[in-house]
Amino acid sequence: MKVLLDACVLYPTVMREILLAVAGQGLFTPLWSDRILEEWARAARKLGPAGEALARGDIALVRSAWPLAAVPPAPGIEARLWLPDPHDIHVLAAAVAGSADILLTVNAQDFPRHILAEEGLTRRDPDGFLWELWSHHPAAVAGAVGQVHATAEHLSGEAQPLRKFLKKARLPRLGKALA
């Protein structure tokens, strides 16, 4: 299953790390475009100049780990598409060009289900998507989440209850399932 990851699920960090750890378990193939990665870097500017620099380093690591995930622009696709927010058409175009099955985003209002269905796509939110993967592959998802959780605890130097950690990462349903 191919899943186009919108910038809003690549940044914040914990959500991205969990999604990519689950993808690393072979449960889905992640896709993105260079423009989506650039949106992630620009979003990280909110943290200041160091935030963008850190994001660009993370982007380099993600590109290296997933060299086939980048969907090249496909001329003509964007011109035939429509979305309520024209600035999001490039995301839909990348999903179509990459033959994605799912467009993963937290931005539901700008990606109406009926428009995505016309392109053979389903819109999913990260929490529901990960919960569904967990329901079919509990050990793989729990292992991936555990790995990210352990890294976060190590980096922060503090114990963090898993459910609270996942709720803060905007993954409350998954947190409830794993707690």
N, C-alpha and C positions, 0 to 999 in steps of 0.2 A: 504494500500500500504506500503510495506516494503522498506526502503531506507538505504543502507549501506553508512555511512559517512566516507569518506577517511580522513586521518589526516590533509590534507591541507584545509579542510573545518571546522575542529574542532579547528584549530589554524590558523587563528586569532580569537580573543575573540568575537568581535561584530558579525561576521558571525555565529559563533557557537551559541551564545546566541539567535540570531534571528531564526536560524533553530530549536533549541530546544524549543523556545517559540511557534513556529508554530506547531511543533510536539505535544506540550502540549495542543494545541487546537484540537487535534485529527485528524489532516489532513494527517499525515503519522506516521508510526512506525519507529523510528530510530534504526539502528543496527551498531555495530562496533565489533572489536575484541580487546583482551588485547594487541596484538602487535600494532594495530593502536593507541590505547591510549598511549602506550609507545613511539611511534613515535611523538605524540603530546608533551609529556613531554620533549623528547630530543630536539625537535624544539624550545621549550621555553628557552633552554639554551642560545640562542642568546641574551637574555635579561640579561644574567649573572646568577650567582648562585641563586639569589632570583627568577628569572623567572621560573626556573625549579621547585623550591619549591612551588611557587604559582600555577603552572600548576598541580602539583601532588595533591594539595588541591582541585583544580577545578575538577580534574578527580575523586576524592573521592566523591565529591558532585554529579557529573554526574552519577556515578555508583549507588549512593543511589537513585537518582531521577528516573533512568531508569534501574532497576535491571534485566530486561529481555532483554535488548538491546545487551548484550555481547554474541557474537557467539563463542561457543567453537570450538577449532580446530577439523577438521574432517580429520582423517588419510586418506591419499591416494589422496585427492583432489588436493593438490598442485603439486603432481608428474605428473598429467595428463594435467596440464594447461601450457600455454605458453603466454608470453607477451613480448613486445620489451625490457622492463626493468625487468629482473628477480627478482629484489628487490620488485617489485609491485605484484608479483604473490600471496602473502599472502592476499592482499586486495581482489583480485578477488576470491580467495578460500573462504574467509569469506563471501562474497556476495552469492556465490553458496551454502555454508553450511547453511546460514541463510535464504535461499529461498527468497532473495531480488528481488524486481522488478526493482530497479534503483540503480546504483552505482553513487553517487554524488561526483564529484571531479572537481578540476580546472586543473588537469593534463591530458588533452585530448590526447596528443600524445602517452602516455604510455598505454592508454586503448582504442585500436581501436574498433570502433563500431561493426564491423563484428565479432570480437572475442567474444565480450560481447553478441552479439545476439545469437551466438552458445550456450551460457549458459542461454539463456532466459532473459538476462539483457539489460537494456537501460542505456547508460551513459548520465548524465545530469550535467550541471554546476549550481552552486547555484543560480545565478542571474536569469537565465531562468526558473529554477525549481520554485523558489519563486514567480516569476512574473506569471507563469501559475497557481499556487495555488491561488494567489491573484485574478486572472481573474475569478476563479470559486467560491472563498470564500473571497470576499473583506473585509468584516467586521472582520473575524477571523484573517486574515493576518495583516490587519492594526492595530488591537488591539494588536497583539503580537509584531509587530514592535514598536508601540507606547510605550509599556511597556519597551522594551529594550532601546529605545531612551530616555525615561524619566529617567531611571536608570543611563544611561551614562551622561546625563546632571547634575543629582544630584551629581554623583561621581566627575565630573570634576569641578563643580561649575560654569559652563558656559553654556549659551544657544548655541545650535548648530542647524543650519537649517537642517531639515530632509533630504532634497535631498543631501546636501553636506556630511552629516553624512553617508548616505548609499553609496554614491560614494566612500568615503574613505574606506568603508568596502567592496569594490569591488562588490557592488550591485547597479550599476547605473540604470539599467532598472527598477528595483523595486523602486528606489528612484524617478525616473521620473513619474512612475505610481501613487505613493502615494503623490507626491508634489502638 
